[in-house]
Amino acid sequence: MRSFARGQGPTGPMAAINTRCLDEVDAATLNVRHFDGKSL
C-alpha cells in the first residue's frame, strides 16, 4: 500500500492520498466519494 499516487484523470492530472497515512486525520469522519476506475 502506498501513501499517495499520481495519475491521469478524465479532466487532467490527478493525485490520490491515503488519508490513513496522515497524522491527526480520522478517515472515518471524512466524506467519501466513490470512484469506479475499472470502468474507464
PQR file of N, CA, C, O and H, with PARSE charges and radii, in Angstrom:
ATOM      1  N   MET A   1       0.847  -1.163   0.000 -0.4000 1.5000
ATOM      2  CA  MET A   1       0.000   0.000   0.000 -0.0000 2.0000
ATOM      3  C   MET A   1       0.898   1.233   0.000  0.5500 1.7000
ATOM      4  O   MET A   1       1.880   1.304   0.738 -0.5500 1.4000
ATOM      5  N   ARG A   2       0.549   2.184  -0.826 -0.4000 1.5000
ATOM      6  CA  ARG A   2       1.324   3.425  -0.918 -0.0000 2.0000
ATOM      7  C   ARG A   2       0.562   4.563  -0.251  0.5500 1.7000
ATOM      8  O   ARG A   2      -0.659   4.508  -0.100 -0.5500 1.4000
ATOM      9  H   ARG A   2      -0.249   2.127  -1.426  0.4000 1.0000
ATOM     10  N   SER A   3       1.296   5.584   0.140 -0.4000 1.5000
ATOM     11  CA  SER A   3       0.663   6.715   0.816 -0.0000 2.0000
ATOM     12  C   SER A   3       0.011   7.679  -0.168  0.5500 1.7000
ATOM     13  O   SER A   3      -0.904   8.414   0.206 -0.5500 1.4000
ATOM     14  H   SER A   3       2.287   5.628   0.017  0.4000 1.0000
ATOM     15  N   PHE A   4       0.468   7.688  -1.426 -0.4000 1.5000
ATOM     16  CA  PHE A   4      -0.146   8.552  -2.431 -0.0000 2.0000
ATOM     17  C   PHE A   4       0.120   7.989  -3.826  0.5500 1.7000
ATOM     18  O   PHE A   4       0.962   7.111  -4.013 -0.5500 1.4000
ATOM     19  H   PHE A   4       1.211   7.091  -1.730  0.4000 1.0000
ATOM     20  N   ALA A   5      -0.618   8.519  -4.795 -0.4000 1.5000
ATOM     21  CA  ALA A   5      -0.420   8.109  -6.183 -0.0000 2.0000
ATOM     22  C   ALA A   5      -0.746   9.287  -7.088  0.5500 1.7000
ATOM     23  O   ALA A   5      -1.559  10.146  -6.745 -0.5500 1.4000
ATOM     24  H   ALA A   5      -1.302   9.233  -4.644  0.4000 1.0000
ATOM     25  N   ARG A   6      -0.111   9.313  -8.232 -0.4000 1.5000
ATOM     26  CA  ARG A   6      -0.389  10.333  -9.252 -0.0000 2.0000
ATOM     27  C   ARG A   6      -0.857   9.618 -10.504  0.5500 1.7000
ATOM     28  O   ARG A   6      -0.444   8.490 -10.775 -0.5500 1.4000
ATOM     29  H   ARG A   6       0.549   8.615  -8.510  0.4000 1.0000
ATOM     30  N   GLY A   7      -1.720  10.274 -11.265 -0.4000 1.5000
ATOM     31  CA  GLY A   7      -2.211   9.654 -12.477 -0.0000 2.0000
ATOM     32  C   GLY A   7      -2.911  10.650 -13.374  0.5500 1.7000
ATOM     33  O   GLY A   7      -2.872  11.858 -13.137 -0.5500 1.4000
ATOM     34  H   GLY A   7      -2.055  11.190 -11.044  0.4000 1.0000
ATOM     35  N   GLN A   8      -3.543  10.136 -14.394 -0.4000 1.5000
ATOM     36  CA  GLN A   8      -4.285  10.958 -15.344 -0.0000 2.0000
ATOM     37  C   GLN A   8      -5.765  10.691 -15.148  0.5500 1.7000
ATOM     38  O   GLN A   8      -6.229   9.566 -15.331 -0.5500 1.4000
ATOM     39  H   GLN A   8      -3.575   9.155 -14.586  0.4000 1.0000
ATOM     40  N   GLY A   9      -6.501  11.716 -14.779 -0.4000 1.5000
ATOM     41  CA  GLY A   9      -7.937  11.591 -14.606 -0.0000 2.0000
ATOM     42  C   GLY A   9      -8.668  12.007 -15.864  0.5500 1.7000
ATOM     43  O   GLY A   9      -8.032  12.426 -16.830 -0.5500 1.4000
ATOM     44  H   GLY A   9      -6.125  12.630 -14.631  0.4000 1.0000
ATOM     45  N   PRO A  10      -9.993  11.905 -15.880 -0.5600 1.5000
ATOM     46  CA  PRO A  10     -10.768  12.248 -17.066  0.2800 2.0000
ATOM     47  C   PRO A  10     -10.651  13.720 -17.461  0.5500 1.7000
ATOM     48  O   PRO A  10     -10.868  14.074 -18.620 -0.5500 1.4000
ATOM     49  N   THR A  11     -10.307  14.574 -16.500 -0.4000 1.5000
ATOM     50  CA  THR A  11     -10.181  16.006 -16.805 -0.0000 2.0000
ATOM     51  C   THR A  11      -8.751  16.509 -16.675  0.5500 1.7000
ATOM     52  O   THR A  11      -8.524  17.718 -16.701 -0.5500 1.4000
ATOM     53  H   THR A  11     -10.130  14.287 -15.558  0.4000 1.0000
ATOM     54  N   GLY A  12      -7.796  15.623 -16.536 -0.4000 1.5000
ATOM     55  CA  GLY A  12      -6.396  16.027 -16.443 -0.0000 2.0000
ATOM     56  C   GLY A  12      -5.675  15.309 -15.317  0.5500 1.7000
ATOM     57  O   GLY A  12      -6.172  14.322 -14.776 -0.5500 1.4000
ATOM     58  H   GLY A  12      -7.981  14.640 -16.515  0.4000 1.0000
ATOM     59  N   PRO A  13      -4.489  15.819 -14.966 -0.5600 1.5000
ATOM     60  CA  PRO A  13      -3.694  15.178 -13.914  0.2800 2.0000
ATOM     61  C   PRO A  13      -4.447  15.140 -12.588  0.5500 1.7000
ATOM     62  O   PRO A  13      -5.241  16.028 -12.278 -0.5500 1.4000
ATOM     63  N   MET A  14      -4.177  14.086 -11.814 -0.4000 1.5000
ATOM     64  CA  MET A  14      -4.822  13.964 -10.510 -0.0000 2.0000
ATOM     65  C   MET A  14      -3.858  13.333  -9.514  0.5500 1.7000
ATOM     66  O   MET A  14      -2.856  12.730  -9.899 -0.5500 1.4000
ATOM     67  H   MET A  14      -3.532  13.365 -12.066  0.4000 1.0000
ATOM     68  N   ALA A  15      -4.169  13.476  -8.245 -0.4000 1.5000
ATOM     69  CA  ALA A  15      -3.399  12.839  -7.172 -0.0000 2.0000
ATOM     70  C   ALA A  15      -4.388  12.246  -6.182  0.5500 1.7000
ATOM     71  O   ALA A  15      -5.464  12.799  -5.954 -0.5500 1.4000
ATOM     72  H   ALA A  15      -4.983  13.966  -7.932  0.4000 1.0000
ATOM     73  N   ALA A  16      -4.012  11.115  -5.598 -0.4000 1.5000
ATOM     74  CA  ALA A  16      -4.822  10.464  -4.577 -0.0000 2.0000
ATOM     75  C   ALA A  16      -3.955  10.280  -3.341  0.5500 1.7000
ATOM     76  O   ALA A  16      -2.800   9.864  -3.443 -0.5500 1.4000
ATOM     77  H   ALA A  16      -3.137  10.666  -5.783  0.4000 1.0000
ATOM     78  N   ILE A  17      -4.505  10.585  -2.188 -0.4000 1.5000
ATOM     79  CA  ILE A  17      -3.766  10.490  -0.932 -0.0000 2.0000
ATOM     80  C   ILE A  17      -4.476   9.512  -0.013  0.5500 1.7000
ATOM     81  O   ILE A  17      -5.683   9.615   0.202 -0.5500 1.4000
ATOM     82  H   ILE A  17      -5.443  10.923  -2.106  0.4000 1.0000
ATOM     83  N   ASN A  18      -3.719   8.561   0.531 -0.4000 1.5000
ATOM     84  CA  ASN A  18      -4.264   7.627   1.507 -0.0000 2.0000
ATOM     85  C   ASN A  18      -4.316   8.364   2.845  0.5500 1.7000
ATOM     86  O   ASN A  18      -3.290   8.529   3.505 -0.5500 1.4000
ATOM     87  H   ASN A  18      -2.738   8.477   0.356  0.4000 1.0000
ATOM     88  N   THR A  19      -5.506   8.805   3.245 -0.4000 1.5000
ATOM     89  CA  THR A  19      -5.642   9.604   4.462 -0.0000 2.0000
ATOM     90  C   THR A  19      -5.313   8.831   5.725  0.5500 1.7000
ATOM     91  O   THR A  19      -5.065   9.433   6.770 -0.5500 1.4000
ATOM     92  H   THR A  19      -6.340   8.671   2.709  0.4000 1.0000
ATOM     93  N   ARG A  20      -5.307   7.501   5.647 -0.4000 1.5000
ATOM     94  CA  ARG A  20      -4.944   6.707   6.826 -0.0000 2.0000
ATOM     95  C   ARG A  20      -3.463   6.859   7.158  0.5500 1.7000
ATOM     96  O   ARG A  20      -3.029   6.475   8.244 -0.5500 1.4000
ATOM     97  H   ARG A  20      -5.509   7.012   4.799  0.4000 1.0000
ATOM     98  N   CYS A  21      -2.685   7.415   6.230 -0.4000 1.5000
ATOM     99  CA  CYS A  21      -1.244   7.631   6.462 -0.0000 2.0000
ATOM    100  C   CYS A  21      -0.958   9.009   7.056  0.5500 1.7000
ATOM    101  O   CYS A  21       0.192   9.309   7.376 -0.5500 1.4000
ATOM    102  H   CYS A  21      -3.037   7.727   5.347  0.4000 1.0000
ATOM    103  N   LEU A  22      -1.972   9.845   7.208 -0.4000 1.5000
ATOM    104  CA  LEU A  22      -1.783  11.203   7.719 -0.0000 2.0000
ATOM    105  C   LEU A  22      -2.008  11.248   9.229  0.5500 1.7000
ATOM    106  O   LEU A  22      -2.983  10.697   9.740 -0.5500 1.4000
ATOM    107  H   LEU A  22      -2.906   9.601   6.949  0.4000 1.0000
ATOM    108  N   ASP A  23      -1.098  11.908   9.927 -0.4000 1.5000
ATOM    109  CA  ASP A  23      -1.270  12.089  11.367 -0.0000 2.0000
ATOM    110  C   ASP A  23      -2.459  13.008  11.629  0.5500 1.7000
ATOM    111  O   ASP A  23      -2.726  13.922  10.849 -0.5500 1.4000
ATOM    112  H   ASP A  23      -0.306  12.355   9.511  0.4000 1.0000
ATOM    113  N   GLU A  24      -3.155  12.768  12.703 -0.4000 1.5000
ATOM    114  CA  GLU A  24      -4.250  13.607  13.183 -0.0000 2.0000
ATOM    115  C   GLU A  24      -5.432  13.684  12.219  0.5500 1.7000
ATOM    116  O   GLU A  24      -6.209  14.636  12.291 -0.5500 1.4000
ATOM    117  H   GLU A  24      -2.938  12.025  13.336  0.4000 1.0000
ATOM    118  N   VAL A  25      -5.590  12.716  11.323 -0.4000 1.5000
ATOM    119  CA  VAL A  25      -6.762  12.656  10.443 -0.0000 2.0000
ATOM    120  C   VAL A  25      -7.493  11.358  10.737  0.5500 1.7000
ATOM    121  O   VAL A  25      -6.917  10.274  10.653 -0.5500 1.4000
ATOM    122  H   VAL A  25      -4.959  11.943  11.265  0.4000 1.0000
ATOM    123  N   ASP A  26      -8.764  11.480  11.080 -0.4000 1.5000
ATOM    124  CA  ASP A  26      -9.602  10.309  11.325 -0.0000 2.0000
ATOM    125  C   ASP A  26     -10.373  10.029  10.038  0.5500 1.7000
ATOM    126  O   ASP A  26     -11.354  10.712   9.745 -0.5500 1.4000
ATOM    127  H   ASP A  26      -9.232  12.361  11.147  0.4000 1.0000
ATOM    128  N   ALA A  27      -9.942   9.041   9.274 -0.4000 1.5000
ATOM    129  CA  ALA A  27     -10.546   8.735   7.977 -0.0000 2.0000
ATOM    130  C   ALA A  27     -12.038   8.416   8.094  0.5500 1.7000
ATOM    131  O   ALA A  27     -12.787   8.616   7.138 -0.5500 1.4000
ATOM    132  H   ALA A  27      -9.145   8.487   9.512  0.4000 1.0000
ATOM    133  N   ALA A  28     -12.465   7.935   9.228 -0.4000 1.5000
ATOM    134  CA  ALA A  28     -13.880   7.594   9.420 -0.0000 2.0000
ATOM    135  C   ALA A  28     -14.775   8.834   9.438  0.5500 1.7000
ATOM    136  O   ALA A  28     -15.986   8.715   9.250 -0.5500 1.4000
ATOM    137  H   ALA A  28     -11.856   7.773  10.005  0.4000 1.0000
ATOM    138  N   THR A  29     -14.212  10.002   9.659 -0.4000 1.5000
ATOM    139  CA  THR A  29     -15.013  11.226   9.725 -0.0000 2.0000
ATOM    140  C   THR A  29     -15.083  11.961   8.389  0.5500 1.7000
ATOM    141  O   THR A  29     -15.778  12.972   8.283 -0.5500 1.4000
ATOM    142  H   THR A  29     -13.228  10.098   9.812  0.4000 1.0000
ATOM    143  N   LEU A  30     -14.381  11.476   7.373 -0.4000 1.5000
ATOM    144  CA  LEU A  30     -14.344  12.154   6.076 -0.0000 2.0000
ATOM    145  C   LEU A  30     -15.504  11.711   5.190  0.5500 1.7000
ATOM    146  O   LEU A  30     -15.968  10.574   5.276 -0.5500 1.4000
ATOM    147  H   LEU A  30     -13.816  10.655   7.459  0.4000 1.0000
ATOM    148  N   ASN A  31     -15.969  12.630   4.335 -0.4000 1.5000
ATOM    149  CA  ASN A  31     -16.972  12.280   3.332 -0.0000 2.0000
ATOM    150  C   ASN A  31     -16.268  11.515   2.218  0.5500 1.7000
ATOM    151  O   ASN A  31     -15.233  11.951   1.715 -0.5500 1.4000
ATOM    152  H   ASN A  31     -15.592  13.554   4.265  0.4000 1.0000
ATOM    153  N   VAL A  32     -16.828  10.382   1.838 -0.4000 1.5000
ATOM    154  CA  VAL A  32     -16.212   9.526   0.830 -0.0000 2.0000
ATOM    155  C   VAL A  32     -16.924   9.715  -0.505  0.5500 1.7000
ATOM    156  O   VAL A  32     -18.153   9.698  -0.576 -0.5500 1.4000
ATOM    157  H   VAL A  32     -17.669  10.028   2.246  0.4000 1.0000
ATOM    158  N   ARG A  33     -16.134   9.896  -1.560 -0.4000 1.5000
ATOM    159  CA  ARG A  33     -16.685   9.944  -2.913 -0.0000 2.0000
ATOM    160  C   ARG A  33     -16.114   8.734  -3.650  0.5500 1.7000
ATOM    161  O   ARG A  33     -14.928   8.701  -3.980 -0.5500 1.4000
ATOM    162  H   ARG A  33     -15.136   9.910  -1.502  0.4000 1.0000
ATOM    163  N   HIS A  34     -16.959   7.750  -3.903 -0.4000 1.5000
ATOM    164  CA  HIS A  34     -16.523   6.527  -4.545 -0.0000 2.0000
ATOM    165  C   HIS A  34     -16.272   6.782  -6.031  0.5500 1.7000
ATOM    166  O   HIS A  34     -16.953   7.590  -6.662 -0.5500 1.4000
ATOM    167  H   HIS A  34     -17.922   7.777  -3.636  0.4000 1.0000
ATOM    168  N   PHE A  35     -15.276   6.074  -6.575 -0.4000 1.5000
ATOM    169  CA  PHE A  35     -14.903   6.249  -7.974 -0.0000 2.0000
ATOM    170  C   PHE A  35     -14.630   4.875  -8.577  0.5500 1.7000
ATOM    171  O   PHE A  35     -13.840   4.100  -8.037 -0.5500 1.4000
ATOM    172  H   PHE A  35     -14.722   5.418  -6.062  0.4000 1.0000
ATOM    173  N   ASP A  36     -15.277   4.582  -9.683 -0.4000 1.5000
ATOM    174  CA  ASP A  36     -15.107   3.294 -10.358 -0.0000 2.0000
ATOM    175  C   ASP A  36     -14.075   3.445 -11.479  0.5500 1.7000
ATOM    176  O   ASP A  36     -14.433   3.671 -12.634 -0.5500 1.4000
ATOM    177  H   ASP A  36     -15.918   5.212 -10.122  0.4000 1.0000
ATOM    178  N   GLY A  37     -12.822   3.320 -11.135 -0.4000 1.5000
ATOM    179  CA  GLY A  37     -11.739   3.445 -12.115 -0.0000 2.0000
ATOM    180  C   GLY A  37     -11.655   2.268 -13.066  0.5500 1.7000
ATOM    181  O   GLY A  37     -11.107   2.398 -14.161 -0.5500 1.4000
ATOM    182  H   GLY A  37     -12.531   3.136 -10.196  0.4000 1.0000
ATOM    183  N   LYS A  38     -12.179   1.138 -12.676 -0.4000 1.5000
ATOM    184  CA  LYS A  38     -12.136  -0.049 -13.521 -0.0000 2.0000
ATOM    185  C   LYS A  38     -12.959   0.140 -14.795  0.5500 1.7000
ATOM    186  O   LYS A  38     -12.619  -0.417 -15.838 -0.5500 1.4000
ATOM    187  H   LYS A  38     -12.624   1.032 -11.787  0.4000 1.0000
ATOM    188  N   SER A  39     -14.014   0.904 -14.719 -0.4000 1.5000
ATOM    189  CA  SER A  39     -14.914   1.091 -15.863 -0.0000 2.0000
ATOM    190  C   SER A  39     -14.433   2.147 -16.856  0.5500 1.7000
ATOM    191  O   SER A  39     -15.084   2.372 -17.875 -0.5500 1.4000
ATOM    192  H   SER A  39     -14.289   1.357 -13.871  0.4000 1.0000
ATOM    193  N   LEU A  40     -13.327   2.784 -16.580 -0.4000 1.5000
ATOM    194  CA  LEU A  40     -12.842   3.831 -17.504 -0.0000 2.0000
ATOM    195  C   LEU A  40     -12.384   3.278 -18.797  0.5500 1.7000
ATOM    196  O   LEU A  40     -11.951   4.029 -19.671 -0.5500 1.4000
ATOM    197  H   LEU A  40     -12.798   2.601 -15.751  0.4000 1.0000
TER
END
